[in-house]
């Protein structure tokens, strides 16, 4: 019986310990849950404060950005206005310089044209003077040439004299060397001074005489004369026709 009571007490004690342990665990869990909840609330509050601060910074940044942008726009507009004024001033200066250059070029061109006209006039005058001088010189040279030519003609006196001995010598050579045509068709030889205007003369040689009668027959005319210039004997001219 004692063993049973002891056993029941032991079991009761054990159950009491287990119950107390469970209660302690529930309290600890509740305590931890509160602590975690508090931490979560603190974190959420901190995040909210951070977000609010971030929003405020964003708003401030936007405001600052708008202010800077407005200032930049104002500066750019002022710079554009200044640039536009400078460009307009430059355009005016360029236009004035162009007008000055155009006027200067026009004056130079007019002066150049005037100089060209003056030079052309002078050149034409000089050319006319040169032509007159050349014409006078040509007339003078022509007159001098004509005078010299007349003097030479008057000085250069030509004279022709009949050379009977040479004429007879030519006839003798022909008779001694009659050609086949002459033998076949016959021939006669007579002196005739008119042939000097019908054929060219040659200076005497027996070979030339024979060469002249190779194709001759019938009436053969011969003539010889001496040529004198200003009374001086020059040569003996022979003719066969």
Residue pairs with C-beta under 8 A, 6 or more apart in sequence:
155 230
156 229
156 230
157 229
157 230
157 231
158 227
158 228
158 229
159 227
159 228
159 229
159 231
160 225
160 226
160 227
160 228
160 237
161 225
161 226
161 228
162 193
162 223
162 224
162 225
163 224
163 225
163 226
163 236
164 224
166 204
166 224
166 236
166 238
167 191
167 222
167 223
167 224
169 204
169 224
170 204
170 209
170 222
170 224
170 238
170 240
171 189
171 191
171 222
173 206
173 209
173 210
174 189
174 209
174 213
174 220
174 222
174 240
175 189
177 209
177 210
177 213
178 187
178 213
179 213
179 214
179 215
179 216
179 217
181 214
181 215
181 216
181 217
182 213
182 216
182 217
182 220
184 217
185 217
185 218
186 217
186 218
187 216
187 217
187 218
187 219
187 220
188 218
188 219
188 220
189 220
189 221
189 222
190 219
190 220
190 221
190 222
191 221
191 222
191 223
192 221
192 222
192 223
192 241
193 223
193 225
195 221
195 222
195 223
195 239
195 240
195 241
196 223
196 225
196 237
196 239
198 241
199 239
199 240
199 241
201 237
201 238
201 239
202 208
202 212
202 237
202 238
203 235
203 236
203 237
203 238
204 224
204 236
204 238
208 238
209 238
209 240
212 240
213 220
213 240
216 240
220 240
220 241
221 239
221 240
221 241
222 238
222 239
222 240
222 241
223 238
223 239
224 236
224 237
224 238
224 239
225 236
225 237
226 233
226 235
226 236
226 237
227 233
227 234
227 235
227 236
227 237
228 234
